[in-house]
Amino acid sequence: MKNDKPEIIDCSDNGGYDEEFLDFYSAIVNRTKLKSPFLEGYKDMKVILAALTSASTKKVVHLK
């Protein structure tokens, strides 16, 4: 936030999440290895869930 106003961030390129999901899907369907380690996906999910919580509660959510 800047000056107590929400900052708008352009995420129109999806930040690679589409590719990450497709890789995960492909690994399940084709029984292949993931390109990214599981821990990276877990960290991404924590950020996404925190963002959703923040949006629904209108409060800052701190990650640990």
N, C-alpha and C positions, 0 to 999 in steps of 0.2 A: 504494500500500500504506500502511496505517496500522498503526503499532506492529508491523511485520513480519508483519501478517496481510493477506491479500488483501482488497481492497475490492470489494464486490458492487455493480455498477452496473445499474440497471434499463434495459434496452434493448427493452422490449416493444413500443415504437412503431416499431421498426426504424430509427429515426433518419433516415427518408426514403429509405433505400436501395432499398426496393421501388419507390417512385415513380421513382427515378433509373434503375433497371434497366428498368422498363416504358417510360420515355421513350427509352432507348437502343434497346430492341427496336423500338419504334414508328418511330424514325428510320430503322432499317435496312429494316423491312418497307414502310413508307410513303414512304421516301425524303424525309423531312422533316428540318429542322434540329433539333439537340439544344437543350433548354432550358438546360442547364448546359454551360459550356465543357469541352473535352476535358481540360484541365489539372486541373480540379476532380475529375473522375473518376479521373485518374491519381493524384492525392494520396490520394483515398479508398482506392484499391486498395493503395497503399503501406501505409496504416494497417491494412487488413484482412490483408494478407500478414504484416505484423509481428506482429499479434495471433495469427495462426495459428502462426507460428514460435515466439512466446513460449509459447503453450499447449503446443506439442509438446516444447519443450526445457526448459520450466519455468524460463526465464531471462528477464530484462528485455531487450527489444530496443529500442535507441535509433534514432530516425529522424533522418536528415540533412536 
